[in-house]
């Protein structure tokens, strides 16, 4: 029974913890002095551009060539892929 209580505490801490630092809007430096925007910020830019809802976001490339590939649901059944520059 004691183990069950410890497991519940661990799961509750994990659930209340932020999933990633990027989700909170912070940036991080990469090689070649490129400051990355957060994935949330990239999703917001793509959503504002198309009016769609974000389905997934993936960071590709390295350094100044970093880009986010954002998949959006536009309308009821159309998926649109947008590329957003990841460097500020």
Buried (B, 14 or more C-beta within 10 A) or exposed (E): EEEEEEEEEEEEEEEEEEEEEBEEEEBEEBEEEBEBBBBBBBBBBBBEEBEBEBEEBEBEBEEEEBBBBBBBBBEEEEEBEBEBBBBE
